[in-house]
Amino acid sequence: MTLSQTWRVYLLVLFSGLFVLLPQYALSANCDTARSFVRSYYDDLERNDVGAARAKWLNPPRSLARSVRNFEWAKIHSTSLNSCSGRKASVYIDVTVKAYGERSESWEGSIYLKSIRGSWKISSMRLHEN
């Protein structure tokens, strides 16, 4: 990233009568945290924490609350960062999950993230069953 890109003005804020220029990177999520964000989502599922899981989505699926309440456990086999621009990221995941009263299922694929005000949000998932 060039110096001009780094300091390109993203937002002009009026604060105490002074104009403050915020660099673009100040409002982008950190690429280093994308994988841990995905892992923390599965931690929320294991705790059956509907609010925390819902907060991680840009637009939560309608069935999310029911799915989270029925979630028993997850075993993440691997995650890797497919791509990241600071504003968008793609994280590969290989995970086995189990819902109460159901058999375990193995899934793999990509979870797509978008940076909103400096925090990652899940924009979509493209997972397929192994």
Backbone torsions as a table, in degrees:
resi	resn	phi	psi	omega
1	MET	NA	130.6	179.8
2	THR	-78.6	162.5	179.9
3	LEU	-60.0	-39.2	-179.9
4	SER	-66.2	-35.3	176.5
5	GLN	-68.8	-41.2	-178.1
6	THR	-61.0	-42.1	-175.7
7	TRP	-100.6	12.0	175.8
8	ARG	-58.2	133.3	-176.2
9	VAL	-71.0	124.7	177.9
10	TYR	-100.7	-33.7	-174.2
11	LEU	-151.9	142.3	175.6
12	LEU	-111.2	122.4	-174.2
13	VAL	-116.4	135.6	174.5
14	LEU	-94.7	115.6	-176.2
15	PHE	-135.4	117.9	179.4
16	SER	52.0	39.9	178.2
17	GLY	79.8	-2.9	179.9
18	LEU	-109.9	144.5	173.2
19	PHE	-87.2	128.7	179.5
20	VAL	-117.3	128.5	178.1
21	LEU	-95.2	125.1	178.4
22	LEU	-103.0	129.3	176.6
23	PRO	-67.7	156.0	-177.2
24	GLN	-58.1	-41.2	-176.0
25	TYR	-64.7	-18.0	179.9
26	ALA	-67.2	-21.1	-178.1
27	LEU	-113.3	14.4	177.4
28	SER	-106.0	144.8	176.8
29	ALA	-73.3	154.5	-178.7
30	ASN	-81.5	126.5	179.5
31	CYS	-59.9	-30.5	-179.4
32	ASP	-65.5	-19.0	-176.8
33	THR	-98.9	-2.9	-175.9
34	ALA	-61.0	-46.8	-179.3
35	ARG	-64.7	-43.2	-179.7
36	SER	-67.5	-30.4	175.6
37	PHE	-62.0	-45.2	179.1
38	VAL	-63.4	-43.1	178.1
39	ARG	-61.6	-39.9	-179.2
40	SER	-67.2	-29.3	175.5
41	TYR	-62.0	-44.4	178.8
42	TYR	-69.1	-29.8	172.5
43	ASP	-62.7	-42.8	177.1
44	ASP	-59.5	-41.9	179.1
45	LEU	-62.1	-44.3	-179.6
46	GLU	-63.3	-31.6	178.0
47	ARG	-83.8	-0.2	-176.1
48	ASN	55.2	36.6	-177.7
49	ASP	-91.1	89.3	-176.5
50	VAL	-59.3	-45.5	-177.7
51	GLY	-60.6	-45.7	-179.6
52	ALA	-67.2	-41.2	179.1
53	ALA	-65.3	-43.4	179.7
54	ARG	-63.1	-39.0	-178.6
55	ALA	-65.2	-20.0	-179.2
56	LYS	-83.6	-8.2	-179.3
57	TRP	-97.7	143.2	171.5
58	LEU	-68.9	-47.9	175.4
59	ASN	-136.4	93.8	-175.1
60	PRO	-60.7	139.6	174.8
61	PRO	-61.7	149.0	-178.8
62	ARG	-61.0	-32.9	-176.9
63	SER	-87.1	5.9	-174.1
64	LEU	-59.8	-48.4	-176.4
65	ALA	-57.8	-46.1	179.2
66	ARG	-62.7	-43.1	179.9
67	SER	-63.1	-42.9	-179.1
68	VAL	-64.9	-43.2	179.9
69	ARG	-64.0	-28.3	-177.9
70	ASN	-92.6	0.0	-174.7
71	PHE	-79.4	129.0	179.9
72	GLU	-99.2	-55.5	-179.5
73	TRP	-158.3	165.1	175.4
74	ALA	-139.6	143.2	171.8
75	LYS	-124.0	110.1	178.6
76	ILE	-84.4	119.3	179.7
77	HIS	-84.0	-38.4	177.5
78	SER	-163.9	154.2	170.4
79	THR	-138.1	150.2	173.5
80	SER	-151.8	150.8	-179.8
81	LEU	-83.4	112.1	177.5
82	ASN	-73.0	-48.4	-178.5
83	SER	-159.7	156.3	178.0
84	CYS	-160.9	133.1	177.0
85	SER	-114.9	-1.2	-173.0
86	GLY	94.3	-28.0	177.5
87	ARG	-110.3	-20.7	177.0
88	LYS	-141.7	147.7	177.2
89	ALA	-146.3	156.6	174.8
90	SER	-130.7	125.3	-178.9
91	VAL	-117.9	124.2	174.7
92	TYR	-80.0	139.6	176.8
93	ILE	-138.1	141.5	171.4
94	ASP	-122.2	114.9	-170.4
95	VAL	-143.3	144.4	170.4
96	THR	-109.6	131.6	-178.0
97	VAL	-127.7	157.1	177.9
98	LYS	-142.0	131.7	173.1
99	ALA	-99.0	152.8	178.0
100	TYR	-56.2	132.8	177.2
101	GLY	74.9	5.2	-179.3
102	GLU	-119.8	167.0	174.5
103	ARG	-81.7	157.8	177.8
104	SER	-71.3	152.4	-179.7
105	GLU	-132.5	139.7	177.0
106	SER	-102.5	130.8	-178.2
107	TRP	-129.2	150.6	172.3
108	GLU	-148.3	155.9	179.2
109	GLY	151.1	-157.7	-174.5
110	SER	-114.5	141.8	172.5
111	ILE	-111.9	124.5	-175.9
112	TYR	-99.8	129.7	-176.4
113	LEU	-116.2	152.3	175.6
114	LYS	-132.6	139.0	178.7
115	SER	-84.6	122.8	176.7
116	ILE	-122.2	113.5	-179.3
117	ARG	49.6	41.1	174.8
118	GLY	86.6	2.2	179.6
119	SER	-122.5	143.6	177.3
120	TRP	-72.8	144.0	171.8
121	LYS	-135.0	143.6	176.6
122	ILE	-77.5	121.9	177.4
123	SER	-95.2	-33.7	176.3
124	SER	-166.7	164.9	175.6
125	MET	-130.2	136.5	173.1
126	ARG	-125.7	86.3	-177.9
127	LEU	-114.6	147.5	174.5
128	HIS	-129.9	149.4	-177.8
129	GLU	-76.3	137.0	177.6
130	ASN	-79.9	NA	NA
